[in-house]
Amino acid sequence: MNRSAIITGATRGIGKGIFDRLSGNGCHVATIYHEDESAAQGLREKAKRLGIQCLVERVDIRNLSALTEFVGSVHHTFGRIDYLINNVGIDSAGLVADLSFEEWKQSQDIILNGPFVLSKAVLPYMRQQKFGRIINIGASSKDYYKGAPELAAFGIHKAALMVLTNSI
């Protein structure tokens, strides 16, 4: 049985490493990207060389309704969804007093709301097939969860993502 995965932010960094590992093991992979078409094309080409199916779509993770549509496309293409890896993130720094609501909301949408919507969208498929794993990439230091003057949005949203993960 071929497994399939959704990885957010697979065009670079940790997400690309996860893409390389899963695709190298024969897992079909779907991902969304925000801007880097060249990197997205590189993923498509690698998947073709490996002989796996790959679905790469340009979707802004803040477009929450598009995320649900993307999950439907992934299931239609692969016939199953075994793994969801919520990896995409944003480096948002600034003092609370200087943070605009738009910056706060952007951090919340990228770090917390996107993973929430994606998790909710994959759960029915995972329940139906009686298998699935959701992995949410957290922060590299628990110090963020204690509160840091310039990392309020990042730390709060990563802490909330940890609670969401435990709740699922």
N, CA, C and O atoms as a DFTB+ gen file, in Angstrom:
672 C
 N C O
     1  1       0.848      -1.176       0.000
     2  2       0.000       0.000       0.000
     3  2       0.896       1.243       0.000
     4  3       1.801       1.360       0.827
     5  1       0.646       2.151      -0.913
     6  2       1.386       3.404      -0.965
     7  2       0.791       4.405       0.004
     8  3      -0.423       4.607       0.042
     9  1       1.649       5.024       0.780
    10  2       1.219       6.073       1.699
    11  2       1.259       7.408       0.981
    12  3       1.947       7.572      -0.027
    13  1       0.504       8.364       1.523
    14  2       0.525       9.711       0.970
    15  2       0.564      10.723       2.101
    16  3       0.052      10.481       3.194
    17  1       1.184      11.863       1.815
    18  2       1.366      12.893       2.833
    19  2       1.084      14.271       2.273
    20  3       1.318      14.548       1.096
    21  1       0.582      15.116       3.133
    22  2       0.504      16.544       2.875
    23  2       1.550      17.192       3.770
    24  3       1.576      16.968       4.980
    25  1       2.403      17.991       3.163
    26  2       3.417      18.741       3.912
    27  2       3.250      20.210       3.540
    28  3       3.314      20.558       2.361
    29  1       3.040      21.061       4.512
    30  2       3.003      22.487       4.190
    31  2       4.430      23.027       4.230
    32  3       5.228      22.653       5.089
    33  1       4.727      23.900       3.295
    34  2       6.047      24.527       3.273
    35  2       7.171      23.582       2.902
    36  3       8.222      23.602       3.542
    37  1       6.979      22.755       1.886
    38  2       7.984      21.756       1.509
    39  2       9.003      22.272       0.496
    40  3       9.868      21.515       0.057
    41  1       8.916      23.536       0.122
    42  2       9.841      24.031      -0.894
    43  2      11.205      24.402      -0.334
    44  3      12.145      24.617      -1.099
    45  1      11.334      24.482       1.001
    46  2      12.643      24.813       1.574
    47  2      12.704      24.398       3.041
    48  3      11.688      24.061       3.648
    49  1      13.885      24.428       3.585
    50  2      14.099      24.207       5.011
    51  2      13.663      22.835       5.499
    52  3      13.856      21.829       4.815
    53  1      13.078      22.805       6.679
    54  2      12.630      21.564       7.301
    55  2      11.624      20.847       6.407
    56  3      11.685      19.628       6.248
    57  1      10.708      21.599       5.832
    58  2       9.697      20.994       4.962
    59  2      10.305      20.274       3.775
    60  3       9.837      19.200       3.398
    61  1      11.343      20.849       3.177
    62  2      12.015      20.197       2.054
    63  2      12.704      18.918       2.517
    64  3      12.693      17.906       1.817
    65  1      13.295      18.976       3.687
    66  2      13.915      17.773       4.240
    67  2      12.902      16.660       4.461
    68  3      13.188      15.493       4.195
    69  1      11.719      17.018       4.946
    70  2      10.657      16.031       5.146
    71  2      10.190      15.499       3.792
    72  3       9.971      14.298       3.638
    73  1      10.040      16.391       2.811
    74  2       9.667      15.971       1.450
    75  2      10.694      14.970       0.913
    76  3      10.328      13.918       0.390
    77  1      11.970      15.301       1.044
    78  2      13.029      14.427       0.531
    79  2      12.969      13.051       1.183
    80  3      13.111      12.034       0.505
    81  1      12.763      13.019       2.473
    82  2      12.742      11.749       3.207
    83  2      11.540      10.899       2.812
    84  3      11.681       9.716       2.502
    85  1      10.346      11.515       2.825
    86  2       9.143      10.744       2.509
    87  2       9.108      10.315       1.045
    88  3       8.802       9.162       0.742
    89  1       9.418      11.232       0.146
    90  2       9.402      10.882      -1.278
    91  2      10.467       9.836      -1.586
    92  3      10.244       8.954      -2.416
    93  1      11.614       9.923      -0.933
    94  2      12.675       8.930      -1.113
    95  2      12.267       7.543      -0.656
    96  3      12.819       6.539      -1.104
    97  1      11.282       7.500       0.251
    98  2      10.757       6.218       0.733
    99  2       9.503       5.787      -0.020
   100  3       8.817       4.852       0.392
   101  1       9.202       6.477      -1.134
   102  2       8.092       6.069      -1.977
   103  2       6.733       6.634      -1.597
   104  3       5.711       6.211      -2.136
   105  1       6.714       7.575      -0.683
   106  2       5.456       8.179      -0.253
   107  2       5.035       9.236      -1.278
   108  3       5.854      10.059      -1.688
   109  1       3.779       9.218      -1.689
   110  2       3.242      10.264      -2.542
   111  2       3.092      11.525      -1.690
   112  3       2.681      11.453      -0.532
   113  1       3.424      12.669      -2.265
   114  2       3.476      13.885      -1.468
   115  2       2.714      15.015      -2.139
   116  3       2.796      15.214      -3.351
   117  1       1.964      15.755      -1.315
   118  2       1.288      16.969      -1.750
   119  2       1.784      18.112      -0.885
   120  3       2.038      17.941       0.308
   121  1       1.918      19.265      -1.492
   122  2       2.333      20.427      -0.730
   123  2       1.752      21.696      -1.338
   124  3       1.359      21.746      -2.503
   125  1       1.720      22.705      -0.498
   126  2       1.356      24.035      -0.965
   127  2       2.590      24.912      -0.835
   128  3       3.447      24.689       0.020
   129  1       2.661      25.902      -1.695
   130  2       3.736      26.871      -1.587
   131  2       3.145      28.261      -1.795
   132  3       2.049      28.417      -2.334
   133  1       3.891      29.253      -1.358
   134  2       3.379      30.624      -1.407
   135  2       3.891      31.391      -2.612
   136  3       3.101      32.028      -3.308
   137  1       5.205      31.351      -2.883
   138  2       5.749      32.202      -3.932
   139  2       6.764      31.536      -4.843
   140  3       6.811      31.877      -6.025
   141  1       7.564      30.621      -4.370
   142  2       8.740      30.140      -5.092
   143  2       8.385      29.053      -6.118
   144  3       8.473      27.860      -5.828
   145  1       7.988      29.481      -7.304
   146  2       7.605      28.544      -8.365
   147  2       8.767      27.665      -8.781
   148  3       8.568      26.496      -9.110
   149  1       9.963      28.199      -8.774
   150  2      11.144      27.422      -9.158
   151  2      11.350      26.245      -8.199
   152  3      11.596      25.120      -8.636
   153  1      11.250      26.506      -6.907
   154  2      11.389      25.432      -5.914
   155  2      10.247      24.427      -6.045
   156  3      10.461      23.224      -5.900
   157  1       9.038      24.914      -6.318
   158  2       7.888      24.020      -6.504
   159  2       8.125      23.106      -7.698
   160  3       7.836      21.911      -7.638
   161  1       8.650      23.665      -8.780
   162  2       8.945      22.857      -9.965
   163  2      10.024      21.821      -9.658
   164  3       9.984      20.704     -10.173
   165  1      10.975      22.191      -8.828
   166  2      12.003      21.240      -8.406
   167  2      11.411      20.039      -7.680
   168  3      11.869      18.912      -7.868
   169  1      10.398      20.272      -6.853
   170  2       9.721      19.168      -6.156
   171  2       9.015      18.258      -7.154
   172  3       9.078      17.033      -7.051
   173  1       8.346      18.872      -8.115
   174  2       7.652      18.083      -9.144
   175  2       8.632      17.207      -9.918
   176  3       8.362      16.032     -10.170
   177  1       9.764      17.782     -10.291
   178  2      10.774      17.043     -11.056
   179  2      11.374      15.909     -10.237
   180  3      11.577      14.809     -10.752
   181  1      11.657      16.168      -8.972
   182  2      12.202      15.119      -8.113
   183  2      11.203      13.969      -7.975
   184  3      11.576      12.799      -8.047
   185  1       9.940      14.314      -7.778
   186  2       8.908      13.278      -7.644
   187  2       8.831      12.435      -8.914
   188  3       8.691      11.214      -8.847
   189  1       8.921      13.081     -10.052
   190  2       8.871      12.350     -11.321
   191  2      10.048      11.389     -11.438
   192  3       9.882      10.244     -11.860
   193  1      11.239      11.855     -11.064
   194  2      12.434      10.985     -11.089
   195  2      12.273       9.787     -10.156
   196  3      12.733       8.686     -10.459
   197  1      11.613      10.015      -9.011
   198  2      11.427       8.949      -8.022
   199  2      10.253       8.032      -8.356
   200  3      10.110       6.961      -7.766
   201  1       9.422       8.450      -9.292
   202  2       8.271       7.629      -9.671
   203  2       7.127       7.680      -8.690
   204  3       6.366       6.722      -8.560
   205  1       7.002       8.801      -7.997
   206  2       5.890       8.961      -7.063
   207  2       4.952      10.043      -7.594
   208  3       5.335      10.868      -8.423
   209  1       3.715      10.017      -7.096
   210  2       2.779      11.087      -7.418
   211  2       3.086      12.291      -6.543
   212  3       3.458      12.154      -5.377
   213  1       2.926      13.457      -7.119
   214  2       3.206      14.683      -6.380
   215  2       2.209      15.744      -6.817
   216  3       2.025      15.984      -8.011
   217  1       1.579      16.366      -5.860
   218  2       0.643      17.458      -6.119
   219  2       1.203      18.696      -5.441
   220  3       1.303      18.750      -4.215
   221  1       1.567      19.687      -6.236
   222  2       2.141      20.921      -5.707
   223  2       1.297      22.073      -6.217
   224  3       1.216      22.304      -7.423
   225  1       0.667      22.800      -5.297
   226  2      -0.212      23.898      -5.688
   227  2       0.179      25.176      -4.967
   228  3       0.602      25.159      -3.811
   229  1       0.028      26.280      -5.676
   230  2       0.282      27.589      -5.076
   231  2      -0.972      27.999      -4.304
   232  3      -1.995      28.351      -4.892
   233  1      -0.871      27.946      -2.984
   234  2      -1.972      28.298      -2.095
   235  2      -1.381      29.057      -0.912
   236  3      -0.435      28.589      -0.279
   237  1      -1.927      30.197      -0.624
   238  2      -1.524      30.948       0.564
   239  2      -2.205      30.307       1.765
   240  3      -3.431      30.201       1.795
   241  1      -1.437      29.885       2.740
   242  2      -2.005      29.178       3.897
   243  2      -3.001      30.046       4.665
   244  3      -3.788      29.526       5.454
   245  1      -2.976      31.351       4.445
   246  2      -3.949      32.236       5.091
   247  2      -5.304      32.187       4.398
   248  3      -6.295      32.686       4.930
   249  1      -5.348      31.587       3.209
   250  2      -6.610      31.425       2.477
   251  2      -7.253      30.128       2.971
   252  3      -7.107      29.074       2.353
   253  1      -7.954      30.223       4.076
   254  2      -8.423      29.035       4.790
   255  2      -9.391      28.188       3.974
   256  3      -9.353      26.962       4.079
   257  1     -10.248      28.791       3.173
   258  2     -11.173      28.000       2.358
   259  2     -10.421      27.234       1.268
   260  3     -10.825      26.133       0.893
   261  1      -9.337      27.808       0.763
   262  2      -8.540      27.112      -0.254
   263  2      -7.852      25.876       0.327
   264  3      -7.590      24.914      -0.396
   265  1      -7.561      25.898       1.619
   266  2      -6.916      24.739       2.256
   267  2      -7.835      23.527       2.237
   268  3      -7.394      22.414       1.947
   269  1      -9.100      23.736       2.542
   270  2     -10.066      22.639       2.527
   271  2     -10.204      22.080       1.117
   272  3     -10.272      20.865       0.935
   273  1     -10.245      22.953       0.124
   274  2     -10.300      22.509      -1.276
   275  2      -9.054      21.714      -1.643
   276  3      -9.139      20.708      -2.347
   277  1      -7.903      22.165      -1.169
   278  2      -6.645      21.470      -1.452
   279  2      -6.675      20.051      -0.889
   280  3      -6.275      19.103      -1.565
   281  1      -7.145      19.907       0.342
   282  2      -7.234      18.570       0.950
   283  2      -8.133      17.668       0.107
   284  3      -7.806      16.501      -0.110
   285  1      -9.253      18.192      -0.368
   286  2     -10.128      17.416      -1.246
   287  2      -9.420      16.991      -2.524
   288  3      -9.590      15.861      -2.981
   289  1      -8.632      17.884      -3.102
   290  2      -7.862      17.554      -4.305
   291  2      -6.829      16.472      -4.030
   292  3      -6.621      15.576      -4.848
   293  1      -6.188      16.561      -2.878
   294  2      -5.187      15.554      -2.509
   295  2      -5.853      14.183      -2.387
   296  3      -5.349      13.194      -2.919
   297  1      -6.972      14.127      -1.693
   298  2      -7.666      12.848      -1.522
   299  2      -8.141      12.307      -2.869
   300  3      -8.045      11.108      -3.130
   301  1      -8.645      13.179      -3.709
   302  2      -9.093      12.759      -5.043
   303  2      -7.915      12.214      -5.865
   304  3      -8.063      11.220      -6.576
   305  1      -6.762      12.856      -5.768
   306  2      -5.584      12.451      -6.542
   307  2      -4.964      11.169      -6.018
   308  3      -4.649      10.273      -6.802
   309  1      -4.781      11.063      -4.705
   310  2      -4.068       9.931      -4.116
   311  2      -4.988       8.817      -3.624
   312  3      -4.549       7.678      -3.469
   313  1      -6.250       9.132      -3.378
   314  2      -7.179       8.133      -2.867
   315  2      -7.115       7.936      -1.366
   316  3      -7.916       7.191      -0.801
   317  1      -6.180       8.590      -0.722
   318  2      -6.030       8.500       0.727
   319  2      -5.098       9.610       1.205
   320  3      -4.347      10.191       0.421
   321  1      -5.160       9.891       2.498
   322  2      -4.234      10.831       3.130
   323  2      -3.779      10.189       4.434
   324  3      -4.565      10.022       5.367
   325  1      -2.506       9.834       4.482
   326  2      -1.974       9.143       5.660
   327  2      -1.307      10.077       6.652
   328  3      -1.366       9.857       7.862
   329  1      -0.670      11.127       6.135
   330  2       0.083      12.022       7.005
   331  2      -0.228      13.472       6.650
   332  3      -0.323      13.830       5.476
   333  1      -0.383      14.286       7.665
   334  2      -0.440      15.730       7.514
   335  2       0.693      16.289       8.354
   336  3       0.744      16.067       9.564
   337  1       1.591      17.008       7.721
   338  2       2.697      17.623       8.440
   339  2       2.574      19.133       8.266
   340  3       2.877      19.686       7.210
   341  1       2.120      19.776       9.331
   342  2       1.965      21.228       9.343
   343  2       3.310      21.837       9.718
   344  3       3.686      21.894      10.889
   345  1       4.017      22.288       8.698
   346  2       5.374      22.763       8.870
   347  2       5.531      24.258       8.623
   348  3       6.401      24.891       9.220
   349  1       4.712      24.826       7.762
   350  2       4.919      26.219       7.370
   351  2       4.861      27.129       8.590
   352  3       4.078      26.906       9.514
   353  1       5.691      28.146       8.576
   354  2       5.732      29.065       9.706
   355  2       6.095      30.459       9.254
   356  3       6.247      30.728       8.062
   357  1       6.229      31.321      10.208
   358  2       6.605      32.709       9.931
   359  2       7.415      33.205      11.116
   360  3       7.096      32.922      12.271
   361  1       8.453      33.939      10.813
   362  2       9.230      34.586      11.867
   363  2       8.611      35.947      12.107
   364  3       8.791      36.877      11.320
   365  1       7.888      36.050      13.188
   366  2       7.279      37.337      13.530
   367  2       7.854      37.778      14.870
   368  3       7.728      37.080      15.876
   369  1       8.476      38.931      14.866
   370  2       9.084      39.439      16.090
   371  2       8.680      40.893      16.272
   372  3       8.485      41.626      15.303
   373  1       8.563      41.281      17.486
   374  2       8.234      42.662      17.808
   375  2       7.567      42.743      19.168
   376  3       6.941      41.790      19.632
   377  1       7.708      43.866      19.778
   378  2       7.065      44.104      21.062
   379  2       5.558      44.185      20.870
   380  3       5.088      44.656      19.834
   381  1       4.816      43.741      21.834
   382  2       3.357      43.791      21.759
   383  2       2.887      45.210      21.445
   384  3       1.982      45.397      20.631
   385  1       3.482      46.187      22.070
   386  2       3.078      47.581      21.857
   387  2       3.286      48.035      20.414
   388  3       2.596      48.936      19.939
   389  1       4.236      47.411      19.717
   390  2       4.546      47.805      18.337
   391  2       3.905      46.894      17.295
   392  3       3.958      47.181      16.099
   393  1       3.307      45.812      17.741
   394  2       2.741      44.814      16.842
   395  2       1.380      45.273      16.330
   396  3       0.489      45.590      17.118
   397  1       1.223      45.307      15.015
   398  2      -0.084      45.679      14.475
   399  2      -1.009      44.467      14.543
   400  3      -0.557      43.325      14.634
   401  1      -2.302      44.737      14.497
   402  2      -3.252      43.635      14.495
   403  2      -3.067      42.772      13.252
   404  3      -3.237      41.555      13.313
   405  1      -2.720      43.393      12.125
   406  2      -2.499      42.644      10.887
   407  2      -1.342      41.672      11.045
   408  3      -1.424      40.540      10.570
   409  1      -0.250      42.096      11.711
   410  2       0.883      41.202      11.963
   411  2       0.479      40.062      12.905
   412  3       0.858      38.909      12.698
   413  1      -0.285      40.399      13.928
   414  2      -0.789      39.388      14.868
   415  2      -1.627      38.349      14.127
   416  3      -1.436      37.144      14.290
   417  1      -2.558      38.839      13.312
   418  2      -3.471      37.955      12.578
   419  2      -2.713      37.102      11.567
   420  3      -3.028      35.924      11.396
   421  1      -1.732      37.671      10.902
   422  2      -0.932      36.897       9.953
   423  2      -0.220      35.750      10.661
   424  3      -0.213      34.623      10.167
   425  1       0.372      36.029      11.806
   426  2       1.038      34.984      12.587
   427  2       0.034      33.912      13.009
   428  3       0.318      32.718      12.913
   429  1      -1.124      34.337      13.471
   430  2      -2.150      33.392      13.912
   431  2      -2.644      32.532      12.757
   432  3      -2.807      31.322      12.910
   433  1      -2.882      33.146      11.608
   434  2      -3.369      32.385      10.453
   435  2      -2.346      31.361       9.977
   436  3      -2.707      30.232       9.644
   437  1      -1.076      31.746       9.944
   438  2      -0.038      30.865       9.422
   439  2       0.319      29.761      10.416
   440  3       0.403      28.590      10.045
   441  1       0.526      30.133      11.672
   442  2       1.008      29.170      12.669
   443  2      -0.114      28.320      13.260
   444  3       0.109      27.155      13.588
   445  1      -1.312      28.880      13.401
   446  2      -2.376      28.179      14.125
   447  2      -3.614      27.868      13.284
   448  3      -4.061      26.722      13.247
   449  1      -4.167      28.869      12.614
   450  2      -5.432      28.655      11.901
   451  2      -5.279      27.716      10.707
   452  3      -6.139      26.864      10.480
   453  1      -4.197      27.859       9.940
   454  2      -3.964      26.954       8.813
   455  2      -3.890      25.500       9.265
   456  3      -4.596      24.652       8.719
   457  1      -3.042      25.194      10.260
   458  2      -3.002      23.816      10.759
   459  2      -4.342      23.321      11.308
   460  3      -4.681      22.149      11.147
   461  1      -5.103      24.204      11.952
   462  2      -6.425      23.812      12.450
   463  2      -7.322      23.395      11.287
   464  3      -7.925      22.322      11.322
   465  1      -7.412      24.232      10.266
   466  2      -8.285      23.948       9.123
   467  2      -7.826      22.685       8.395
   468  3      -8.651      21.847       8.031
   469  1      -6.532      22.542       8.183
   470  2      -6.023      21.348       7.506
   471  2      -6.300      20.089       8.330
   472  3      -6.717      19.068       7.782
   473  1      -6.074      20.157       9.618
   474  2      -6.324      18.996      10.488
   475  2      -7.789      18.595      10.441
   476  3      -8.118      17.415      10.318
   477  1      -8.651      19.573      10.538
   478  2     -10.087      19.304      10.489
   479  2     -10.485      18.683       9.152
   480  3     -11.371      17.829       9.096
   481  1      -9.829      19.116       8.081
   482  2     -10.163      18.606       6.754
   483  2      -9.661      17.182       6.525
   484  3     -10.310      16.415       5.813
   485  1      -8.521      16.809       7.112
   486  2      -7.997      15.453       6.880
   487  2      -8.587      14.423       7.826
   488  3      -8.608      13.236       7.502
   489  1      -9.063      14.845       8.976
   490  2      -9.552      13.884       9.976
   491  2     -10.637      12.931       9.459
   492  3     -10.566      11.740       9.758
   493  1     -11.633      13.394       8.701
   494  2     -12.631      12.433       8.212
   495  2     -12.016      11.332       7.331
   496  3     -12.417      10.171       7.417
   497  1     -11.053      11.697       6.494
   498  2     -10.395      10.693       5.643
   499  2      -9.589       9.712       6.485
   500  3      -9.621       8.506       6.242
   501  1      -8.875      10.225       7.461
   502  2      -8.062       9.366       8.324
   503  2      -8.938       8.435       9.161
   504  3      -8.601       7.268       9.356
   505  1     -10.044       8.947       9.647
   506  2     -10.963       8.099      10.410
   507  2     -11.555       7.014       9.529
   508  3     -11.665       5.859       9.943
   509  1     -11.939       7.385       8.307
   510  2     -12.542       6.419       7.384
   511  2     -11.568       5.285       7.053
   512  3     -11.976       4.126       6.974
   513  1     -10.305       5.604       6.862
   514  2      -9.326       4.568       6.522
   515  2      -8.696       3.934       7.765
   516  3      -7.860       3.037       7.663
   517  1      -9.114       4.419       8.945
   518  2      -8.644       3.897      10.232
   519  2      -7.127       4.001      10.394
   520  3      -6.491       3.156      11.024
   521  1      -6.569       5.058       9.808
   522  2      -5.143       5.323       9.955
   523  2      -4.869       6.769       9.570
   524  3      -5.478       7.308       8.646
   525  1      -3.959       7.376      10.280
   526  2      -3.500       8.707       9.935
   527  2      -2.666       9.300      11.046
   528  3      -2.827       8.969      12.221
   529  1      -1.785      10.172      10.653
   530  2      -0.930      10.861      11.614
   531  2      -0.900      12.344      11.263
   532  3      -0.747      12.713      10.099
   533  1      -1.045      13.184      12.275
   534  2      -0.928      14.624      12.101
   535  2       0.264      15.076      12.929
   536  3       0.334      14.825      14.132
   537  1       1.194      15.742      12.270
   538  2       2.400      16.233      12.929
   539  2       2.422      17.750      12.774
   540  3       2.384      18.272      11.660
   541  1       2.484      18.437      13.887
   542  2       2.583      19.888      13.881
   543  2       3.974      20.279      14.354
   544  3       4.386      19.929      15.460
   545  1       4.692      21.006      13.511
   546  2       6.049      21.416      13.854
   547  2       5.958      22.589      14.826
   548  3       5.375      23.628      14.520
   549  1       6.542      22.399      15.993
   550  2       6.496      23.423      17.036
   551  2       7.708      24.322      16.987
   552  3       8.313      24.507      15.932
   553  1       8.059      24.875      18.122
   554  2       9.202      25.775      18.233
   555  2      10.412      24.998      18.730
   556  3      10.276      23.942      19.347
   557  1      11.586      25.530      18.455
   558  2      12.810      24.838      18.829
   559  2      13.173      25.004      20.296
   560  3      14.084      24.337      20.786
   561  1      12.485      25.868      20.991
   562  2      12.800      26.098      22.398
   563  2      11.519      26.287      23.198
   564  3      10.628      27.035      22.796
   565  1      11.437      25.611      24.318
   566  2      10.273      25.792      25.179
   567  2      10.267      27.173      25.824
   568  3       9.264      27.582      26.409
   569  1      11.390      27.896      25.719
   570  2      11.439      29.254      26.264
   571  2      10.406      30.159      25.604
   572  3       9.916      31.102      26.226
   573  1      10.072      29.873      24.338
   574  2       9.065      30.674      23.654
   575  2       7.734      30.599      24.392
   576  3       6.978      31.570      24.420
   577  1       7.451      29.451      24.987
   578  2       6.168      29.252      25.646
   579  2       6.068      29.995      26.974
   580  3       4.974      30.162      27.513
   581  1       7.188      30.434      27.493
   582  2       7.187      31.173      28.757
   583  2       6.892      32.646      28.547
   584  3       6.588      33.375      29.491
   585  1       6.985      33.065      27.323
   586  2       6.789      34.478      27.002
   587  2       8.120      35.170      26.849
   588  3       9.005      35.046      27.696
   589  1       8.250      35.890      25.772
   590  2       9.452      36.669      25.519
   591  2       9.005      37.995      24.920
   592  3       8.149      38.013      24.034
   593  1       9.565      39.100      25.385
   594  2       9.070      40.406      24.983
   595  2       8.902      40.606      23.474
   596  3       7.915      41.206      23.048
   597  1       9.820      40.129      22.674
   598  2       9.724      40.378      21.235
   599  2       9.147      39.209      20.441
   600  3       9.110      39.252      19.211
   601  1       8.705      38.185      21.126
   602  2       8.195      37.005      20.429
   603  2       6.769      36.657      20.850
   604  3       6.392      35.485      20.862
   605  1       5.992      37.650      21.189
   606  2       4.641      37.400      21.688
   607  2       3.797      36.629      20.692
   608  3       3.269      35.571      21.034
   609  1       3.654      37.124      19.473
   610  2       2.784      36.464      18.493
   611  2       3.294      35.059      18.196
   612  3       2.522      34.100      18.229
   613  1       4.569      34.930      17.910
   614  2       5.144      33.623      17.591
   615  2       4.961      32.652      18.751
   616  3       4.454      31.546      18.562
   617  1       5.367      33.056      19.945
   618  2       5.304      32.172      21.108
   619  2       3.890      31.774      21.481
   620  3       3.624      30.610      21.782
   621  1       2.992      32.728      21.462
   622  2       1.600      32.444      21.820
   623  2       0.980      31.483      20.811
   624  3       0.297      30.535      21.197
   625  1       1.210      31.718      19.541
   626  2       0.597      30.869      18.516
   627  2       1.238      29.483      18.478
   628  3       0.545      28.497      18.225
   629  1       2.542      29.388      18.723
   630  2       3.175      28.061      18.800
   631  2       2.684      27.305      20.029
   632  3       2.471      26.094      19.964
   633  1       2.504      27.995      21.138
   634  2       1.969      27.356      22.347
   635  2       0.543      26.857      22.079
   636  3       0.182      25.747      22.473
   637  1      -0.253      27.679      21.414
   638  2      -1.622      27.262      21.074
   639  2      -1.601      26.069      20.116
   640  3      -2.447      25.181      20.219
   641  1      -0.645      26.043      19.187
   642  2      -0.519      24.898      18.278
   643  2      -0.211      23.623      19.071
   644  3      -0.717      22.550      18.742
   645  1       0.611      23.738      20.105
   646  2       0.919      22.581      20.948
   647  2      -0.353      22.089      21.652
   648  3      -0.583      20.883      21.741
   649  1      -1.166      23.007      22.146
   650  2      -2.426      22.622      22.800
   651  2      -3.372      21.990      21.775
   652  3      -4.030      20.994      22.076
   653  1      -3.445      22.556      20.577
   654  2      -4.266      21.982      19.514
   655  2      -3.822      20.556      19.214
   656  3      -4.651      19.656      19.081
   657  1      -2.515      20.355      19.110
   658  2      -1.967      19.022      18.837
   659  2      -2.395      18.035      19.909
   660  3      -2.847      16.934      19.595
   661  1      -2.257      18.415      21.155
   662  2      -2.654      17.538      22.258
   663  2      -4.160      17.290      22.257
   664  3      -4.613      16.211      22.638
   665  1      -4.927      18.277      21.833
   666  2      -6.380      18.145      21.806
   667  2      -6.854      17.201      20.701
   668  3      -7.829      16.469      20.875
   669  1      -6.170      17.223      19.586
   670  2      -6.541      16.323      18.481
   671  2      -6.282      14.888      18.894
   672  3      -6.524      13.968      18.114
